């Protein structure tokens, strides 16, 4: 259980709790894990940036930086288990290995972004340290709640402060001018409830230590704005305002309540009258994350496709059942599976909705990629799950992201079920 969740004092940086060999093992474990999970040359810059930042975060000597970068670029890949075992023997981590996971999450969030690659690394290291994955999710959830509390507290304090400032406009003017000067010319948008975290340190000279601490607490709001999206509404508030190409319908529907540092988007592949007449129906038991959405897209054509498929299936089942009764040997049953002309006619009818859905799903997938690139979901890892034409939507979304320079670090993982796409070896 995290200290944040229990309402205790904030955790010390793990780098201050570990021995020097433990710090080295921590950095080395992250380095070799980076090279294992993201070995391609296209991830080289990310690996180097991550490990350089971690060395600074752990307050390691700069002399170890070349070694850590070598680990991140493929050296000593077999040493992951050794590094993990060394960490598990650290006195500070005895029965409390979750401290490493917590520290990595905090490190990954410090710049207001939770890269999908960082979360994949954290999950792998959590597994290596024999920590249940649920503990990672619990910490992420407690961190979100803590940041929310800071946001609400700071908003309330801002409203009270604003009333006082209205009565002292002259003092307010001098205060803002001085604060901006100390911050190196950076203007702070107090009316938005945000203060630049790096300026808060310089504010000590004007408002004293206690005042600077109060301003510094707004860093939590800044992180929230960046990670969850400054607009606040996120995916729930996104709806296609006008037709995009051939797409007529594109909207996100919430499957769960609340916020999480990781989100899941489920994409339905077809609809049909009855039990599966809504986009949410297939995902009622989905437990991929605490914050889940489903994509509503082109319902008219998906319904037409689903109803046609259902008619085809029902006709086939009825025909097989009736014909099978006429035979008493296996060869006769096989003969009975021959499709009659009536079913062949229905099969021809399916060509039209199938062709339309083939085309529309590709367009929807590309548009989904653009929505994710625009960070409507904030800067959080995304899991995509889809079946049938929903899986095809995801397939084209990934292809589009692959072609964009800012497409990395958005998607954590995907689940494709029955995707009507061509398989290409090595893609």
C-alpha positions as CSV (number, residue, x, y, z in Angstrom):
1,X,0.0,0.0,0.0
2,X,1.4,3.4,-0.9
3,X,2.1,6.0,1.7
4,X,-0.1,8.4,-0.3
5,X,-3.0,6.1,0.0
6,X,-2.6,5.9,3.8
7,X,-2.3,9.6,4.2
8,X,1.3,9.5,5.6
9,X,4.2,11.7,4.9
10,X,5.3,11.8,1.2
11,X,7.8,9.1,0.3
12,X,11.5,10.0,0.2
13,X,13.2,9.6,-3.1
14,X,14.3,6.0,-3.4
15,X,17.7,7.2,-4.4
16,X,18.2,8.5,-0.9
17,X,17.2,5.2,0.7
18,X,19.3,2.8,-1.3
19,X,22.9,1.9,-0.8
20,X,25.3,2.9,-3.6
21,X,25.2,-0.7,-5.1
22,X,21.4,-0.6,-4.8
23,X,21.3,2.7,-6.7
24,X,23.5,1.2,-9.4
25,X,21.3,-1.9,-9.6
26,X,18.2,0.2,-9.9
27,X,19.6,2.2,-12.8
28,X,21.0,-0.9,-14.4
29,X,17.7,-2.8,-14.2
30,X,15.9,0.1,-15.9
31,X,18.6,0.3,-18.6
32,X,18.6,-3.4,-19.6
33,X,14.8,-3.4,-19.4
34,X,14.7,-0.5,-21.9
35,X,16.9,-2.4,-24.3
36,X,14.8,-5.5,-23.9
37,X,11.4,-3.8,-24.5
38,X,12.4,-1.2,-27.0
39,X,15.5,-2.5,-28.9
40,X,14.9,-0.7,-32.2
41,X,16.9,2.3,-33.5
42,X,13.7,4.3,-33.6
43,X,13.6,4.1,-29.8
44,X,17.3,5.0,-29.2
45,X,16.7,8.6,-28.3
46,X,13.9,7.7,-25.9
47,X,16.1,5.1,-24.2
48,X,19.0,7.6,-23.7
49,X,16.7,10.4,-22.5
50,X,15.0,8.1,-20.0
51,X,18.2,6.7,-18.6
52,X,20.0,10.1,-18.4
53,X,17.0,11.5,-16.5
54,X,16.9,8.5,-14.2
55,X,20.6,8.9,-13.3
56,X,19.9,12.5,-12.3
57,X,16.8,11.5,-10.5
58,X,18.7,8.9,-8.4
59,X,21.5,11.4,-7.8
60,X,24.1,9.0,-9.2
61,X,27.5,10.1,-10.1
62,X,27.9,11.3,-13.7
63,X,30.7,8.8,-14.1
64,X,28.2,5.9,-14.3
65,X,26.3,7.6,-17.1
66,X,28.2,5.9,-20.0
67,X,27.7,2.5,-18.4
68,X,24.0,3.1,-17.9
69,X,23.6,4.3,-21.5
70,X,25.4,1.1,-22.6
71,X,22.9,-1.0,-20.7
72,X,20.1,0.9,-22.4
73,X,21.6,0.3,-25.8
74,X,21.9,-3.5,-25.3
75,X,24.9,-4.3,-23.1
76,X,24.3,-6.8,-20.4
77,X,20.8,-7.7,-21.3
78,X,21.1,-11.0,-19.3
79,X,21.7,-9.1,-16.1
80,X,18.1,-8.1,-15.4
81,X,17.5,-10.9,-12.9
82,X,20.8,-10.2,-11.2
83,X,20.0,-6.5,-10.8
84,X,16.5,-7.4,-9.5
85,X,17.9,-9.8,-6.9
86,X,20.3,-7.1,-5.7
87,X,17.5,-4.7,-5.2
88,X,15.4,-7.3,-3.4
89,X,18.3,-7.6,-0.9
90,X,18.3,-3.9,-0.1
91,X,17.3,-3.3,3.6
92,X,15.2,-0.3,2.6
93,X,13.1,-2.5,0.3
94,X,12.6,-5.4,2.6
95,X,8.9,-6.3,2.4
96,X,8.4,-3.0,0.6
97,X,9.6,-3.5,-3.0
98,X,6.6,-1.4,-4.2
99,X,8.8,1.6,-3.4
100,X,10.6,1.0,-6.7
101,X,7.4,1.0,-8.6
102,X,6.1,4.1,-6.9
103,X,9.4,5.9,-7.5
104,X,9.3,5.0,-11.2
105,X,5.8,6.3,-11.6
106,X,6.7,9.5,-9.9
107,X,9.8,9.9,-12.1
108,X,7.7,9.2,-15.3
109,X,5.1,11.8,-14.3
110,X,7.4,14.6,-13.3
111,X,7.3,16.3,-16.7
112,X,3.5,16.1,-17.0
113,X,3.5,13.1,-19.3
114,X,3.0,9.4,-18.7
115,X,4.6,7.8,-21.7
116,X,3.2,4.4,-22.7
117,X,6.8,3.1,-23.0
118,X,7.5,4.2,-19.4
119,X,4.4,2.3,-18.2
120,X,5.4,-0.8,-20.1
121,X,8.8,-0.6,-18.4
122,X,7.3,-0.1,-15.0
123,X,5.0,-3.1,-15.5
124,X,7.9,-5.3,-16.5
125,X,10.1,-4.2,-13.5
126,X,7.1,-4.7,-11.2
127,X,6.9,-8.3,-12.4
128,X,10.7,-8.8,-12.0
129,X,10.4,-7.6,-8.4
130,X,7.6,-10.0,-7.8
131,X,5.1,-7.3,-7.0
132,X,1.4,-8.0,-7.9
133,X,0.3,-5.8,-10.8
134,X,-2.7,-4.7,-8.7
135,X,-0.4,-2.8,-6.4
136,X,0.8,-0.7,-9.4
137,X,-2.8,0.2,-10.2
138,X,-3.6,1.0,-6.6
139,X,-0.7,3.4,-6.4
140,X,-1.7,5.1,-9.7
141,X,-5.2,5.5,-8.4
142,X,-4.1,6.9,-5.1
143,X,-1.8,9.3,-6.9
144,X,-4.7,10.6,-9.1
145,X,-6.8,11.1,-5.9
146,X,-4.0,13.0,-4.2
147,X,-3.5,15.3,-7.2
148,X,-7.3,15.9,-7.4
149,X,-7.3,16.8,-3.7
150,X,-4.5,19.3,-4.3
151,X,-6.4,20.8,-7.2
152,X,-9.6,21.2,-5.2
153,X,-7.7,22.7,-2.3
154,X,-5.7,25.1,-4.5
155,X,-8.8,26.2,-6.3
156,X,-10.6,27.0,-3.1
157,X,-7.6,28.9,-1.7
158,X,-7.3,30.8,-5.0
159,X,-11.0,31.9,-4.8
160,X,-10.4,33.3,-1.3
161,X,-7.2,34.9,-2.3
162,X,-8.8,36.4,-5.4
163,X,-11.4,38.2,-3.3
164,X,-8.7,39.7,-1.2
165,X,-6.8,40.8,-4.2
166,X,-9.9,42.5,-5.6
167,X,-9.8,44.7,-2.6
168,X,-6.1,45.4,-2.9
169,X,-5.6,45.8,-6.7
170,X,-2.5,47.9,-6.3
171,X,-0.8,45.4,-4.1
172,X,-1.8,42.6,-6.5
173,X,-0.1,44.5,-9.4
174,X,3.2,44.9,-7.5
175,X,3.1,41.3,-6.4
176,X,2.6,39.9,-9.9
177,X,5.3,42.2,-11.3
178,X,7.7,41.0,-8.7
179,X,6.9,37.4,-9.1
180,X,7.3,37.5,-12.8
181,X,10.7,39.2,-12.4
182,X,12.0,36.6,-9.9
183,X,10.7,33.9,-12.3
184,X,13.1,35.1,-15.0
185,X,10.4,37.0,-16.9
186,X,7.9,34.1,-16.9
187,X,4.3,35.3,-16.6
188,X,2.2,33.1,-14.3
189,X,-1.5,32.7,-15.2
190,X,-2.9,33.0,-11.8
191,X,-6.4,33.5,-13.2
192,X,-6.2,29.9,-14.5
193,X,-5.3,28.5,-11.1
194,X,-1.8,27.5,-12.4
195,X,1.7,28.5,-11.5
196,X,4.8,27.4,-13.2
197,X,6.5,24.9,-10.8
198,X,10.0,26.2,-11.6
199,X,9.1,29.8,-10.8
200,X,7.8,28.8,-7.3
201,X,11.4,28.3,-6.0
202,X,12.3,31.9,-6.8
203,X,9.1,33.2,-5.1
204,X,10.7,32.7,-1.7
205,X,12.4,36.1,-2.0
206,X,9.0,37.8,-2.2
207,X,6.4,35.7,-0.2
208,X,8.7,33.7,2.2
209,X,9.0,30.0,2.6
210,X,5.4,29.3,3.5
211,X,4.1,31.3,0.5
212,X,6.5,29.6,-1.9
213,X,5.3,26.2,-0.6
214,X,1.7,27.1,-1.3
215,X,2.6,28.2,-4.8
216,X,4.6,25.1,-5.4
217,X,1.7,22.9,-4.5
218,X,0.0,24.1,-7.7
219,X,2.5,21.8,-9.5
220,X,0.0,19.1,-8.9
221,X,-2.6,21.1,-10.9
222,X,-0.1,21.6,-13.7
223,X,0.5,17.8,-13.8
224,X,-3.2,17.1,-13.9
225,X,-3.7,19.6,-16.7
226,X,-1.0,18.0,-18.8
227,X,-1.6,14.3,-18.1
228,X,-5.4,14.4,-18.3
229,X,-5.7,17.1,-20.9
230,X,-6.1,20.8,-20.2
231,X,-9.6,21.0,-21.5
232,X,-10.8,18.7,-18.7
233,X,-13.5,17.0,-20.6
234,X,-11.1,14.6,-22.3
235,X,-12.5,11.9,-24.6
236,X,-16.0,12.2,-23.1
237,X,-16.2,15.7,-24.4
238,X,-15.0,14.9,-27.9
239,X,-17.5,14.5,-30.6
240,X,-17.0,15.0,-34.3
241,X,-18.6,18.4,-35.1
242,X,-18.6,18.0,-38.8
243,X,-18.3,15.2,-41.3
244,X,-14.7,14.1,-41.9
245,X,-14.3,12.5,-45.3
246,X,-16.8,9.7,-45.6
247,X,-17.2,9.3,-41.8
248,X,-20.7,10.2,-40.5
249,X,-20.4,9.2,-36.8
250,X,-17.5,9.3,-34.4
251,X,-18.0,9.7,-30.6
252,X,-16.5,8.3,-27.3
253,X,-18.9,6.8,-24.8
254,X,-17.8,6.3,-21.2
255,X,-17.9,2.7,-19.9
256,X,-16.7,3.6,-16.4
257,X,-16.7,6.5,-14.0
258,X,-13.6,8.3,-12.7
259,X,-10.1,9.0,-13.9
260,X,-7.0,6.9,-14.1
261,X,-3.4,7.3,-15.3
262,X,-4.1,4.6,-18.0
263,X,-7.1,4.4,-20.2
264,X,-8.7,1.8,-22.4
265,X,-10.7,2.4,-25.6
266,X,-12.9,-0.5,-26.9
267,X,-14.0,-0.6,-30.5
268,X,-17.1,-2.6,-31.4
269,X,-17.0,-4.4,-34.7
270,X,-20.7,-4.8,-35.5
271,X,-24.2,-4.2,-34.1
272,X,-27.5,-6.1,-34.3
273,X,-31.0,-5.7,-33.1
274,X,-31.5,-7.0,-29.6
275,X,-28.9,-7.8,-26.9
276,X,-26.0,-6.3,-28.9
277,X,-27.8,-3.3,-30.2
278,X,-25.5,-0.8,-28.5
279,X,-21.8,-0.1,-28.7
280,X,-21.4,-0.6,-24.9
281,X,-23.1,-4.0,-24.7
282,X,-20.1,-6.2,-25.6
283,X,-17.9,-4.4,-23.1
284,X,-19.9,-4.5,-19.9
285,X,-17.6,-7.0,-18.3
286,X,-14.3,-5.4,-19.6
287,X,-11.9,-4.9,-16.7
288,X,-8.8,-3.6,-18.5
289,X,-8.5,-0.4,-16.5
290,X,-10.5,1.9,-14.2
291,X,-11.2,4.4,-17.0
292,X,-12.7,2.9,-20.1
293,X,-14.5,4.2,-23.2
294,X,-16.0,2.7,-26.2
295,X,-16.0,4.2,-29.7
296,X,-19.3,4.8,-31.3
297,X,-18.9,4.9,-35.1
298,X,-21.0,4.4,-38.2
299,X,-23.8,2.7,-36.3
300,X,-26.1,2.7,-39.4
301,X,-23.7,0.5,-41.4
302,X,-22.6,-1.7,-38.5
303,X,-26.3,-2.4,-37.6
304,X,-27.0,-3.3,-41.2
305,X,-24.0,-5.6,-41.3
306,X,-24.8,-7.3,-38.0
307,X,-28.4,-7.9,-38.9
308,X,-27.4,-9.4,-42.2
309,X,-24.9,-11.7,-40.5
310,X,-27.5,-12.8,-38.0
311,X,-30.0,-13.6,-40.7
312,X,-27.3,-15.6,-42.6
313,X,-26.3,-17.5,-39.4
314,X,-29.9,-18.2,-38.4
315,X,-30.7,-19.5,-41.9
316,X,-27.6,-21.7,-41.9
317,X,-28.4,-23.2,-38.5
318,X,-32.0,-23.9,-39.4
319,X,-31.0,-25.5,-42.7
320,X,-28.4,-27.7,-41.2
321,X,-30.8,-28.8,-38.4
322,X,-33.6,-29.7,-40.8
323,X,-31.3,-31.5,-43.3
324,X,-29.4,-33.4,-40.7
325,X,-32.6,-35.2,-39.6
326,X,-32.8,-36.8,-43.0
327,X,-29.5,-38.6,-42.6
328,X,-28.3,-41.3,-40.3
329,X,-24.6,-41.6,-41.5
330,X,-21.8,-39.1,-41.3
331,X,-21.4,-38.8,-45.0
332,X,-25.0,-37.8,-45.4
333,X,-24.6,-35.1,-42.8
334,X,-21.7,-33.7,-44.7
335,X,-23.7,-33.6,-47.8
336,X,-26.5,-31.8,-45.9
337,X,-24.1,-28.8,-45.3
338,X,-24.3,-27.8,-49.0
339,X,-25.8,-24.3,-49.1
340,X,-29.1,-24.0,-50.9
341,X,-29.8,-21.2,-53.4
342,X,-31.7,-19.1,-50.8
343,X,-28.7,-18.8,-48.6
344,X,-26.4,-18.0,-51.5
345,X,-28.7,-15.1,-52.2
346,X,-28.4,-13.8,-48.7
347,X,-24.6,-14.2,-48.9
348,X,-24.7,-11.9,-52.0
349,X,-26.7,-9.3,-50.0
350,X,-23.9,-9.1,-47.3
351,X,-21.4,-7.9,-49.9
352,X,-22.7,-4.3,-49.8
353,X,-22.6,-3.6,-46.0
354,X,-19.3,-5.6,-45.7
355,X,-17.7,-3.5,-48.4
356,X,-18.9,-0.2,-46.9
357,X,-17.6,-1.3,-43.4
358,X,-14.3,-2.2,-44.9
359,X,-13.9,1.3,-46.3
360,X,-15.3,3.2,-43.3
361,X,-13.3,1.3,-40.7
362,X,-10.1,2.3,-42.4
363,X,-11.2,5.9,-42.4
364,X,-12.3,5.8,-38.8
365,X,-9.0,4.2,-37.7
366,X,-7.0,7.0,-39.3
367,X,-9.3,9.6,-37.6
368,X,-8.9,7.8,-34.3
369,X,-5.1,8.2,-34.7
370,X,-5.5,11.9,-35.3
371,X,-7.6,12.3,-32.2
372,X,-5.0,10.5,-30.1
373,X,-2.2,12.6,-31.6
374,X,-4.1,15.7,-30.6
375,X,-4.0,14.4,-27.0
376,X,-7.7,14.6,-26.4
377,X,-7.0,11.9,-23.8
378,X,-4.2,13.9,-22.3
379,X,-0.7,12.4,-22.1
380,X,-1.6,9.0,-20.8
381,X,-0.9,5.4,-22.0
382,X,-3.8,4.0,-24.0
383,X,-4.9,0.4,-24.5
384,X,-7.0,-0.4,-27.6
385,X,-9.3,-3.4,-27.7
386,X,-11.5,-4.4,-30.7
387,X,-13.2,-7.2,-32.4
388,X,-14.2,-7.7,-36.1
389,X,-14.3,-4.4,-37.8
390,X,-13.4,-2.7,-34.5
391,X,-10.1,-4.6,-34.7
392,X,-9.7,-3.3,-38.3
393,X,-10.2,0.3,-37.0
394,X,-7.4,-0.3,-34.5
395,X,-5.2,-1.8,-37.2
396,X,-5.4,1.3,-39.4
397,X,-5.1,3.6,-36.3
398,X,-1.7,1.9,-35.6
399,X,-0.6,2.3,-39.2
400,X,-1.4,6.0,-39.1
401,X,0.4,6.5,-35.8
402,X,3.4,4.6,-37.2
403,X,3.7,7.3,-40.0
404,X,3.5,10.3,-37.6
405,X,6.6,11.6,-35.8
406,X,4.7,12.2,-32.6
407,X,3.0,8.8,-32.6
408,X,5.3,7.1,-30.2
409,X,4.6,6.6,-26.5
410,X,0.8,6.8,-26.9
411,X,-0.3,3.2,-27.3
412,X,0.7,0.8,-24.5
413,X,-0.8,-2.4,-25.9
414,X,-3.6,-3.6,-28.2
415,X,-5.9,-6.6,-28.4
416,X,-7.3,-7.6,-31.8
417,X,-10.0,-10.2,-32.1
418,X,-11.0,-11.5,-35.5
419,X,-9.6,-8.6,-37.5
420,X,-10.6,-8.6,-41.2
421,X,-7.1,-7.4,-42.3
422,X,-4.3,-8.9,-44.4
423,X,-1.5,-10.4,-42.3
424,X,2.0,-9.2,-43.1
425,X,5.0,-11.0,-41.6
426,X,7.2,-8.8,-39.6
427,X,4.8,-5.9,-39.4
